[in-house]
Each structure stands twice: as structure tokens, then as C-alpha cells.
Amino acid sequence: MSRRLVSLTLDTLEELPRSCRRCVFWELDPVAADRARTSGDPALEKEAWVSQTLLEWGSCGKLAYVDGMPAGFVMYAPPAHLPRSMAFPTSPVSADAVLLTTAHVVQPFAGGGLGRMLVQGVARDLTKRGIKAIEAFGDATADPAETSGRGCLAPADFYLSVGFKTVRQHPRFPRLRLELRTALSWKSDVEYALEKLLGSMTPEHLLRPATHAATN
């Protein structure tokens, strides 16, 4: 089965799961996010945030496709573009790092290496832009088996499994860090595991076909 990564654009934004497409947890401060959810249009707010971030900073997400079907995504940006980043007890993010906000892999593909593939795609992108590290706030109480990035924070164990190290401990929201030179040194040892996983599945009935063409 073929796998590819593409950059998030206003077109590929529509490929996100519905709940993620309408989520503005990271993009707005807590008060504005609550207002958007109760009396506004969070999908429109999300689109506006992506548009502004693309214009002012550049690529802020990666999507993974398996045989043309969306199978997972990550989003990232400088903390200055993410009002929620200052609301954590382990804030702030280091000055030399970009914040990885969300990591989501569709459940049938969890455990097959797509999460690591997505993080490495982010690492390649950010290295070209002179960034030294990625940081993330993990959820230390979440079940890593449920990840695949459910909710707005991925389990801390997911980040640890793809090479992040804890830089500030917390019982619920540790802050983790991945040096990009480490990420880029990974070998493609996940390929066999992913092929084995995909070979045992028939995901056509689980995932909707991609409706937008995109390039890296």
C-alpha cells in the first residue's frame, strides 16, 4: 500500500476528522474558544487561523494518506500563534522550539508507525526553516492505546515513543522536547511494521476517500 505525507492547506484542512476540523482549543484563548463553540462558528475560526498562519509563518501541519485515504495528521506552529500554549502549568515553550499541538492517527492504523512518520515529516520541514526543536504538552493520564490522538492533547507516552524527552515534569501535563537532529537520524525501521499492519486490513470501509489533491 502507498503512503505519502502532504502539507496542510486550506484545501486539505477539509480532510481532518469533523471534530478536529471544528476544534479551536489551540487556536484561540480559552474565553474566545468557549465563545466560538457556544455562539460562533468554530470551523470558520479554524480556517481563519490556518489561513493567517500559512501567510505569516508557513506550513503548520502534515497529513498522512494511505492509498489516497486520510489516515492521520499533526499540527504545529510557534507558540506566539497559539494562545492556549500559555495556559499550561508547564508553560512556556522554549524560545528555540515550535509547538506540536495535535497528533492524530485514525484508530485502525495506530501502532503501525504513522505517528513517527508524521513527526519526522515535521522535523524535515522545520529543519529547512532553521528550527532546532519541537516541543509538546502531553497528557500523562491518557491511555496510549486510545491515541491515535483522540482529544486535543496526545498521551505523553505517545511522544516518548517517538523520541521526545521530558523537559518539565507534571503529573498531568508534562512538557516534552524532540531535538530535530535526533528525529532526522531515525532509520526507516517502521516500514516493515507498517506494511505488516496495513497488509492485514481492508481499510476502505473504515476511511473515506480523499477528495482533494495535494502536494508536499
Disulfide bonds with the S-S distance in Angstrom:
none
